[in-house]
Amino acid sequence: MEISLSGKTAVVTGGNIGIGRAVSLAFARCGADVALTYYSHQNEGEKTAEAIKQMGRKAFAFQLDATDSSQVNQVVGRAAEALGGHIDILMNNAGHLVGRSSIVDMTDEHWFQTINVNLTSTFFCTRAVLPFMSRGWGRIINMSSLAARNGGGAGATAYAASKSAVIAFTYGLCKEVADRGITVNAVAPGLILDTPFHETFNTNEGIKAAINSIPLKRGGTPDDVANTVLYFASELGSFITGEIAEINGGMYFT
């Protein structure tokens, strides 16, 4: 069955680089118009939007601090207007490790920044988008992490906690909006190469050790994640809600 999102509109937070960029492009390839947000790397946001336009789809790039509720409300409103007044698909991709810190050394600022960028941003964006989702059809896909399942690497306890909370948010929300025909799922990637996350917070030695622990003996790619997101966003996943896709090559499975 060919995946078609023809006539659909999508918002992808953090849609300018890494996994977010792959998701934005995948949605467009399947026929959706896309509004993506970026926190920094404006040039990459504009390049991604231009690549989508080259496919014949509408594309818009908006700067957004997804931890600021007033900004979120304003930008989502602008995105909905640009997309024709409705939003069919939301990919809550914005997030970050922020940094590594043990609990005993962790500052209040680090804790709350990590929670806000991963969990609170998901809440703010979802709350803002829901009024623009028509009754009868909608898709929300949240970004969790393997860290939510195994506690993460050294100094990533706050990150793991925030991503675990995203899973609980997914479970609760899927029941709340089911009567509107909206499905809510999440993806929990493991080692995904060619992303800012591992370029910033991992070492070559750490990546090699992780790959050796993966049964499939390779790291994932942004497209590996985007393909799973496409499944949830399309009619192929229409009877699936409250599910967490483990995208990790066999490092962890339930």
Residue pairs with C-beta under 8 A, 6 or more apart in sequence:
1 235
1 236
3 30
3 230
3 231
3 234
3 236
4 30
4 31
4 234
4 235
5 27
5 30
5 31
5 32
5 89
5 233
5 234
6 30
6 31
6 32
7 31
8 27
8 31
8 32
8 33
8 88
8 89
8 233
9 32
9 33
9 34
9 35
9 83
9 84
9 86
9 87
9 88
9 89
10 24
10 27
10 32
10 33
10 34
10 35
10 87
10 88
10 89
10 90
10 91
10 233
11 34
11 35
11 36
11 37
11 76
11 79
11 83
11 87
11 89
11 90
11 91
11 125
11 129
12 20
12 23
12 24
12 27
12 34
12 35
12 36
12 37
12 91
12 93
13 20
13 36
13 37
13 64
13 66
13 91
13 92
13 93
13 94
13 121
13 125
14 20
14 37
14 38
14 39
14 66
14 93
14 94
14 95
15 21
15 23
15 24
15 34
15 36
15 37
15 38
15 45
15 48
15 61
15 91
15 93
16 24
16 36
16 37
16 38
16 41
16 42
16 44
16 45
16 47
16 48
16 61
17 38
17 41
17 44
17 48
17 195
17 196
18 192
18 194
18 195
18 196
18 197
18 222
19 93
19 143
19 189
19 192
19 195
19 222
19 225
19 226
20 36
20 91
20 93
20 94
21 44
21 48
21 222
22 221
22 222
22 223
22 225
22 226
23 91
23 93
23 222
23 225
23 226
23 229
24 34
24 36
24 48
24 52
24 59
25 48
25 51
25 52
25 226
26 223
26 226
26 227
26 229
26 230
27 34
27 89
27 91
27 230
27 233
28 34
28 51
28 52
28 55
28 57
28 59
29 55
30 230
30 234
31 57
32 57
32 88
32 89
33 57
33 58
33 59
33 83
33 84
34 49
34 52
34 57
34 58
34 59
34 60
35 59
35 60
35 61
35 62
35 79
35 82
35 83
35 87
36 45
36 48
36 49
36 59
36 60
36 61
36 62
37 45
37 61
37 62
37 63
37 64
37 66
37 75
37 79
37 94
38 44
38 45
38 61
38 62
38 63
38 64
39 63
39 64
39 65
39 66
39 94
42 61
42 63
45 61
45 63
46 61
48 59
48 61
49 59
49 60
49 61
50 59
51 59
52 58
52 59
53 59
58 82
58 83
60 79
60 82
60 83
62 75
62 78
62 79
63 75
64 71
64 72
64 75
64 94
65 71
66 72
66 94
66 117
66 121
66 124
66 125
67 116
67 117
67 120
67 121
67 124
68 124
69 124
72 121
72 124
72 125
72 128
73 128
76 87
76 125
76 128
76 129
76 132
77 128
79 87
80 86
80 87
80 129
80 132
85 132
86 132
86 133
86 134
87 129
87 132
87 133
88 133
88 134
88 137
88 138
88 139
89 138
89 139
89 140
89 141
89 233
90 125
90 126
90 129
90 133
90 139
90 140
90 141
91 141
91 143
91 229
91 233
92 121
92 122
92 125
92 126
92 140
92 141
92 142
92 143
92 166
93 143
94 117
94 121
94 122
94 125
94 143
95 117
95 118
95 121
95 122
95 143
95 162
95 163
96 114
96 117
96 118
96 197
97 114
97 156
97 159
97 197
97 200
97 201
98 110
98 113
98 114
98 117
98 158
98 159
99 110
99 155
99 201
100 153
100 154
100 155
100 156
100 201
101 107
101 110
101 155
101 158
102 155
102 157
103 157
103 158
106 157
106 158
110 158
111 158
114 158
114 159
114 161
114 162
115 158
115 161
115 162
115 165
117 162
118 159
118 162
118 163
118 165
118 166
119 162
119 165
119 166
119 169
122 142
122 143
122 166
122 169
123 169
126 140
126 173
129 140
130 177
130 182
133 180
133 182
135 180
135 181
136 180
136 181
137 181
137 182
138 177
138 180
138 181
138 182
138 183
139 182
139 183
139 232
139 233
139 237
140 173
140 177
140 182
140 183
140 184
140 185
141 184
141 185
141 186
141 187
141 229
141 232
141 233
142 166
142 169
142 170
142 184
142 185
142 186
142 187
143 163
143 166
143 186
143 187
143 189
144 163
144 164
144 166
144 167
144 170
144 186
144 187
144 188
144 244
145 152
145 159
145 160
145 163
145 188
145 189
146 152
146 188
146 189
146 190
146 191
146 246
146 248
146 251
146 252
147 153
147 156
147 159
147 160
147 163
147 164
148 160
148 163
148 164
148 166
148 167
148 188
149 164
149 188
149 246
149 252
150 160
150 252
151 157
151 160
152 159
152 160
152 163
153 206
163 188
166 186
167 186
167 188
167 244
170 184
170 185
170 186
170 242
170 244
171 242
173 184
174 183
174 184
174 185
174 241
174 242
175 242
177 184
178 241
183 232
183 237
183 238
183 240
183 241
184 241
184 242
185 232
185 237
185 240
185 241
185 242
185 243
185 244
185 245
186 243
186 244
186 245
187 225
187 228
187 229
187 232
187 244
187 245
187 247
188 244
188 245
188 246
188 247
188 248
189 220
189 224
189 225
189 247
189 248
190 210
190 214
190 220
190 246
190 247
190 248
190 249
190 251
190 252
191 198
191 207
191 210
191 211
191 214
191 219
191 220
191 248
191 249
191 251
192 198
192 219
192 220
192 221
192 222
192 224
192 225
192 247
193 207
193 219
193 220
193 221
194 221
194 222
195 222
198 207
202 210
207 219
210 219
210 251
211 217
211 218
211 219
213 251
214 248
214 249
214 250
214 251
215 249
215 250
215 251
216 249
216 250
217 249
218 249
219 249
220 247
220 248
220 249
224 247
225 247
228 245
228 247
231 237
232 240
232 243
232 245
246 252
246 253
246 254
